[in-house]
């Protein structure tokens, strides 16, 4: 049985073509690709790449300035934060929650709209494996080219489960029997009709949006289309902690708001979603609102 795509690049001694992440004594990271006969240069001296080729991961190398660097392969969260960018990347904290709450499983058939720089595509491909299917749609050619290069650099070549289409999802979506749809775009509500036709009953729609106005319109559009259950929306923040003996305190900086996530599940054809039991606050929709929940928002 052959190894999954990219697995051989994640284990064993360092080889030519491997990416290496060096960590200096102050915790700063430097990433480069191993090439025979080349030297790695820093302001603290240099050392030959050949010193790492064939060495086990977790080795320590010293520069000509006698500064020690720890050598490891970059993890996927490290890679996506340092790779070349066209659009902003989906942060690892959000990618991890998308994998968990959109329930991405090996062999899943996934559609993604808004490929950006290829960050989320890399996480999705690793989760679905070679037997899955990821069809990514990107409307900008420059973003698509950057994303393709980043994904192929990480996996060591084209991934057999990935198809990248240039164009708008709502105009080009031809996939059927899709298990999951991930929308990372400015106006996900424009794609809901196409997405609802492509998703299997019980399939999950997951949207990643940046602002509260986008979030509100997406949720209301999902309710209006009537093909999904009540959506769930949230955001997450990460704060690291400094631990040194008895000095235990939160770091002064943190990864705060990056975006909102929301999920909803596709209902069976012909089924109406159950009415919400919790009524919106009075006036939540405004006096001129006439869409879903209009009566619930004004009645008391």
C-alpha positions, 0 to 999 in steps of 0.5 A: 500500500502506497503512502498518502501524498506528502507523508514521506516528506513528514518523517525520517532524516532530512533529505534534499528538497525538504523544508527546514524550520530553524529556531534560534535561541530567542525563538525566532523561526527561519524556513528554507529548502535543503539544497546540496552544496548550498549554505544558510546565512544569518547575521550570526554566521552560516552553516552548510546545508550538507550538515543537515542532509541525512541528519535526524529531525530535531538536530542542532546545528551551529553557525560559524558564529557559534550560535545554535539553531534547532532544526525541525520540519515546519508543521502545516500551521507554521507553513501556512503562516510563512508561505507566499501570499496573494490573499490573506490566509485562513489562520490555523485556529480557524482552519482547525475549527473548520475541520472539526465543526464541518466534520471533514473526514477521510474520503469526503467530497468537499467543495471550497469557494475562495481558495485565497493563498491555499492555506485552507486547501492544504488543511482540507486535502490532508484531512480528506486524503487521497481518496477524497475530493476537493474542488476549489473555486477561485475567481482571481487567476493570480490568487489561484496561481499562488495557491496552487504553487503553495499547495504543491510545494507543501505536498511535494507535487500535485495532490490527486484529490484536488481540482482547482477551477478558475471562476465563480462557484455559482456560475461553474458548480457542477459537482453533485452529492457533495458532503461538505461546502466551505465558503470563504468569500465576500458574499457567500449568500450569492452561492446558497441556491447552487450549494443547496442543490449540490449538498447531500441531505445532512451535508454541512455548509460552513462559511468564513466571513470577516464582518458582522454585516456579512455574518448577519446577511449570510445567516438571514439568507440561510434562513430564507432559503429554507433548505438548512437547519438553524445556523450556528455562528461563533468566533474564537481567540487564542492567547498564549501563556508565558511560563517560567517557574512561578512566573505564570502569566498570559502573553501581552499579545494574542491572536484576536478576531480573524473572522466569524465561522458559521455552520448549517446542515442541509435538510432533506428535499421537501422538508421545512425547517422547524420553527425557532422556539426562541423569538428575536428581540422586538425591533431586531429586524427593523420596521421595514423588514418583511423577510423570514421571522418578520412576525416573530420579531414584532409580535409580543 
